[in-house]
Amino acid sequence: MSAQAISAVDTPFKSNGASHPEGLILDRCTQEQAFDLFYTWAVQEQWNPSVKGQDIRDLYHKADPEGFFYGRIADKQAPTKTEIVSIVSLIRYGKDQAWLGFYIVLPRHRGKGYGMATFQKALEHAGHDRQSIGLDGVLAQVENYKKSGFTNVAWRNERRHGSAKDLVENLERDLAEKVARGGVPGLVHLSDDLVDWDQVQALEQRYAGLKRPEFIKEWAQFHTFNPELHRFGVAVLSTDGTVDEKSGKPKILGFGCVRPAETSYRVGPLYASTPEVAKLLLVKLGVEVVQAERQSPYHVPLQFDVDVPTSNEEAVKLFDGLDWKDTFPSLRMWRGKIPEHDVNGIFAVATLEVG
Ligand SMILES: CC(C)(COP(=O)(O)OP(=O)(O)OC[C@H]1O[C@@H](n2cnc3c(N)ncnc32)[C@H](O)[C@@H]1OP(=O)(O)O)[C@@H](O)C(=O)NCCC(=O)NCCS
């Protein structure tokens, strides 16, 4: 591994009264290292990352190439070598915001202070005057994150899990057939010429409060230009003649993306102005995935996982109505200000890993 060693050991480790664990060296990851480590470790934690870690290599690392860290210690069996024990990412979005994710320590090395020191290094990367640093924390770590200053909870996410096949062939069969026939006006792929990218970017900021216009555009394009990889991005455009003043293109009422992951397809984001728009987007994503799997099998189970903020009652109602159960709760927490947002437009967050 050829990483740039950075002097993490020069920062005293003070949290919970402990000191920086002896022998821990913190390095910054290259793109390939981030891809190898972050993907493999996320799989081991059963976080169900995107298949083959394509998003880590193609998007996440690119979003802040300085923001991926790993910790290593001397290998007791072979003292000239080191063993990697911890990882974390902190992606800076603009000058105000950042997102912390992939906080993992190798199971056999937990409880030795490696995690906390690695976490601190990530926070340093955010700088001192950043307005808001966010993370989606597993419930077991919530009290720790509060101690580290993540005291502002925006909402609770639930990972709702259900069958895409059942959605389109049974639960919403009539709507799915109409969608498949192209019989729903305004329902388009994000690659459609009528889609105004400025509106796509503005919608994420309005609903989720995230100020990362370049990232969300790349994220949406990562989905929409790759049907052969079973990634899809779709939008609902207004059909009553309402247009955006600046672009003159139709108003976007919502958009959604889906990608194959290790054990299911992950949906995110699903931003929509009404529950009806959200349902339409979800069904369209289901139709696309089921058709794609039929045409060229990718062998990812035809199941959907959707990270739903439970503060949006309509979103909860939608997924309760489908009987999709919560399989993985988390809290969206902020250190500093909770960005202004409108949770009622979020039927699924974009990701837990990078916000
Ligand atoms: C969470 C995890 C990374 C912590 O790593 P670790 O090396 O075991 O933690 P440490 O040994 O550094 O913890 C040292 C102390 O700091 C606390 N601590 C750990 N991370 C902390 C944080 N981010 N903020 C505040 N305190 C923290 C620990 O509870 C512990 O406190 P104690 O001494 O009072 O018991 C590790 O348990 C892990 O990999 N878990 C599975 C993956 C996971 O759930 N990650 C979090 C996803 S949101």
The ligand as an SDF file (V2000), in Angstrom:
LIG
                    3D

 48 50  0  0  0  0  0  0  0  0999 V2000
  -18.0200    1.6520   16.6320 C   0  0  0  0  0  0  0  0  0  0  0  0
  -16.5920    1.1470   16.5710 C   0  0  0  0  0  0  0  0  0  0  0  0
  -15.9310    1.6700   15.3050 C   0  0  0  0  0  0  0  0  0  0  0  0
  -15.8150    1.6510   17.8000 C   0  0  0  0  0  0  0  0  0  0  0  0
  -14.4600    1.2670   17.6830 O   0  0  0  0  0  0  0  0  0  0  0  0
  -13.5730    0.7630   18.9230 P   0  0  0  0  0  0  0  0  0  0  0  0
  -12.1750    0.7220   18.4980 O   0  0  0  0  0  0  0  0  0  0  0  0
  -14.1750   -0.4750   19.4620 O   0  0  0  0  0  0  0  0  0  0  0  0
  -13.8290    1.9500   19.9730 O   0  0  0  0  0  0  0  0  0  0  0  0
  -12.7290    2.4510   20.9930 P   0  0  0  0  0  0  0  0  0  0  0  0
  -11.9930    1.2930   21.5720 O   0  0  0  0  0  0  0  0  0  0  0  0
  -11.9200    3.5210   20.3840 O   0  0  0  0  0  0  0  0  0  0  0  0
  -13.6310    3.1090   22.1160 O   0  0  0  0  0  0  0  0  0  0  0  0
  -12.9630    3.7080   23.2260 C   0  0  0  0  0  0  0  0  0  0  0  0
  -14.0010    4.4080   24.0770 C   0  0  0  0  0  0  0  0  0  0  0  0
  -14.5630    5.4880   23.3200 O   0  0  0  0  0  0  0  0  0  0  0  0
  -15.9410    5.2860   23.0900 C   0  0  0  0  0  0  0  0  0  0  0  0
  -16.1550    5.6730   21.7020 N   0  0  0  0  0  0  0  0  0  0  0  0
  -15.9420    4.9750   20.5650 C   0  0  0  0  0  0  0  0  0  0  0  0
  -16.2470    5.7190   19.4930 N   0  0  0  0  0  0  0  0  0  0  0  0
  -16.6580    6.9070   19.9680 C   0  0  0  0  0  0  0  0  0  0  0  0
  -17.0990    8.0940   19.3500 C   0  0  0  0  0  0  0  0  0  0  0  0
  -17.2000    8.1880   18.0180 N   0  0  0  0  0  0  0  0  0  0  0  0
  -17.4310    9.1360   20.1260 N   0  0  0  0  0  0  0  0  0  0  0  0
  -17.3670    9.0520   21.4760 C   0  0  0  0  0  0  0  0  0  0  0  0
  -16.9530    7.9530   22.1130 N   0  0  0  0  0  0  0  0  0  0  0  0
  -16.5980    6.9040   21.3740 C   0  0  0  0  0  0  0  0  0  0  0  0
  -16.1760    3.8060   23.3730 C   0  0  0  0  0  0  0  0  0  0  0  0
  -17.4860    3.5130   23.7790 O   0  0  0  0  0  0  0  0  0  0  0  0
  -15.1970    3.5450   24.4510 C   0  0  0  0  0  0  0  0  0  0  0  0
  -15.7110    4.0790   25.6490 O   0  0  0  0  0  0  0  0  0  0  0  0
  -15.4020    3.3610   27.0750 P   0  0  0  0  0  0  0  0  0  0  0  0
  -13.9270    3.3550   27.1870 O   0  0  0  0  0  0  0  0  0  0  0  0
  -16.1200    4.2340   28.0550 O   0  0  0  0  0  0  0  0  0  0  0  0
  -15.9850    1.9900   26.9350 O   0  0  0  0  0  0  0  0  0  0  0  0
  -16.5610   -0.4260   16.5790 C   0  0  0  0  0  0  0  0  0  0  0  0
  -17.2550   -0.8770   17.7040 O   0  0  0  0  0  0  0  0  0  0  0  0
  -17.1720   -1.0530   15.3290 C   0  0  0  0  0  0  0  0  0  0  0  0
  -16.4860   -1.2330   14.3310 O   0  0  0  0  0  0  0  0  0  0  0  0
  -18.4820   -1.4060   15.4040 N   0  0  0  0  0  0  0  0  0  0  0  0
  -19.1510   -2.0200   14.2370 C   0  0  0  0  0  0  0  0  0  0  0  0
  -19.3910   -1.0330   13.1180 C   0  0  0  0  0  0  0  0  0  0  0  0
  -20.3290    0.0710   13.5620 C   0  0  0  0  0  0  0  0  0  0  0  0
  -21.3940   -0.1700   14.0970 O   0  0  0  0  0  0  0  0  0  0  0  0
  -19.9230    1.3330   13.3130 N   0  0  0  0  0  0  0  0  0  0  0  0
  -20.7180    2.4930   13.6280 C   0  0  0  0  0  0  0  0  0  0  0  0
  -21.6780    2.7690   12.5360 C   0  0  0  0  0  0  0  0  0  0  0  0
  -22.6540    4.2300   12.7980 S   0  0  0  0  0  0  0  0  0  0  0  0
  1  2  1  0
  2  3  1  0
  2  4  1  0
  2 36  1  0
  4  5  1  0
  5  6  1  0
  6  7  2  0
  6  8  1  0
  6  9  1  0
  9 10  1  0
 10 11  2  0
 10 12  1  0
 10 13  1  0
 13 14  1  0
 14 15  1  0
 15 16  1  0
 15 30  1  0
 16 17  1  0
 17 18  1  0
 17 28  1  0
 18 19  1  0
 18 27  1  0
 19 20  2  0
 20 21  1  0
 21 22  1  0
 21 27  2  0
 22 23  1  0
 22 24  2  0
 24 25  1  0
 25 26  2  0
 26 27  1  0
 28 29  1  0
 28 30  1  0
 30 31  1  0
 31 32  1  0
 32 33  2  0
 32 34  1  0
 32 35  1  0
 36 37  1  0
 36 38  1  0
 38 39  2  0
 38 40  1  0
 40 41  1  0
 41 42  1  0
 42 43  1  0
 43 44  2  0
 43 45  1  0
 45 46  1  0
 46 47  1  0
 47 48  1  0
M  END
$$$$
